[in-house]
Amino acid sequence: MQLKVVVHEAEEGGFWAEVPAIPGCATQAESYDELLDNVREAIEGCLAVEVAPVQSGKHDRVIDIAV
């Protein structure tokens, strides 16, 4: 999966980044290299969030799909 990440230079120094495709997914760091590690971790964390249990009927199927 490829996602666009917007990297900003912070006014107080360092960097912060946001992932527009995942609302609320953002992180910060003192260095650019640290920011790249942090943004990968933030994306994984945002995508791993559990949502409410799925309500399925007798003829419905619930499947897992890797992206």
For each residue, the residues with C-beta under 8 A, 3 or more apart:
1: 67
2:
3: 19 21 22 43
4: 19 20 21
5: 17 18 19 39
6: 17 18 19 20
7: 15 16 17 32 35
8: 15 16 17 18
9: 14 15
10: 13 14 15 16 28
11:
12:
13: 10 30
14: 9 10 28 29 30 31 35
15: 7 8 9 10 28 29 30 31 32 35
16: 7 8 10 26 27 28 29 35
17: 5 6 7 8 26 27 28 35 38 39
18: 5 6 8 25 26
19: 3 4 5 6 22 25 26 39 42 43 46
20: 4 6
21: 3 4
22: 3 19 25 43 46 47
23:
24: 46
25: 18 19 22 42 43 46
26: 16 17 18 19 42
27: 16 17 35 38 39 41 42
28: 10 14 15 16 17 35 38
29: 14 15 16 32 34 35 37 38
30: 13 14 15 34
31: 14 15 34 35
32: 7 15 29 35 36
33: 36 37
34: 29 30 31 37 38
35: 7 14 15 16 17 27 28 29 31 32 38 39
36: 32 33 39 40
37: 29 33 34 40 41
38: 17 27 28 29 34 35 41 42
39: 5 17 19 27 35 36 42 43
40: 36 37 43 44
41: 27 37 38 44 45
42: 19 25 26 27 38 39 45 46
43: 3 19 22 25 39 40 46 47
44: 40 41 47 48
45: 41 42 48 49
46: 19 22 24 25 42 43 49
47: 22 43 44
48: 44 45
49: 45 46
50:
51:
52:
53:
54: 62
55:
56: 60 61 62
57: 60
58:
59:
60: 56 57
61: 56
62: 54 56
63:
64:
65:
66:
67: 1
